[in-house]
Amino acid sequence: MRRRRRGGPPPSGRLSILGRIQLGLEALYRVETQLAIDAFVIDEQQRSAASPARMPREQLLVKQEADALALALFIDAGVLANLERHDPAVTLDEANFADFCLAVEGVSHFVYVALRAARERPVSPLELELQAEVDKFACCLMVAGADPRLRRRLYGGALADDLESDERERYWTANHEASRYAGALERRFTGRVGALLGELRAFYRLGLSDKLSRIAMLA
């Protein structure tokens, strides 16, 4: 696994917000990438040099190089600064909710691709997006607790205007299926934390077709 570095760890050895989200996701799913996400984070200038087709506020760049996979994660600097000022671990509210979800999405992509690469298992763009949408629900739930408004806040929003038709369909499908799954989790596992964690961990290890089948069965 090759990496593109930004320039060292956070000051005083303190974990960055992305590092803390990574540790939280890996603990939630009982997985280990054995990679420090901050070593893979790039800034705006470094991303521009890679000339991606689109330049959203969160982006995982993946490149196959001979027998190695190069990863680089871009998260808008304003998002990271806001999350450092308004720590989601203290309070998750209007000041940081959208930025927290965007950061979780980026970390989710990074962890999922890294794990699949380590096991030499392919991952489709739809599978990657679906798991990220589920991860946003799970992380918000773990950080802030059950909230009847959560699913409505996470899903069903407008998509970016610059998406191609196939990308738009993929994002819509991931969003829609994650919303169905989150609804099923709310109905079946409210107040049953152990059972909820077991379900989330089992779902995480499924391939795309099995994830979709699981959602259809529960929903």
Sequence and secondary structure as in RCSB ss.txt:
>XXXX:A:sequence
MRRRRRGGPPPSGRLSILGRIQLGLEALYRVETQLAIDAFVIDEQQRSAASPARMPREQLLVKQEADALALALFI
DAGVLANLERHDPAVTLDEANFADFCLAVEGVSHFVYVALRAARERPVSPLELELQAEVDKFACCLMVAGADPRL
RRRLYGGALADDLESDERERYWTANHEASRYAGALERRFTGRVGALLGELRAFYRLGLSDKLSRIAMLA
>XXXX:A:secstr
 EE   SS  GGG   HHHHHHHHHHHHHT      GGGGEE HHHHHHH  S   SEEEEEEEETTEEEEEEEE
 HHHHHHHHHS TTT  STTTHHHHHHHHHHHHHHHHHHHHHHTT    HHHHHHHHHHHHHHHHHHHH   TTH
HHHHSS    TT  HHHHHHHHHHHHHHHHHHHHHHHHHTT HHHHHHHHHHHHTS HHHHHHHHHHH 
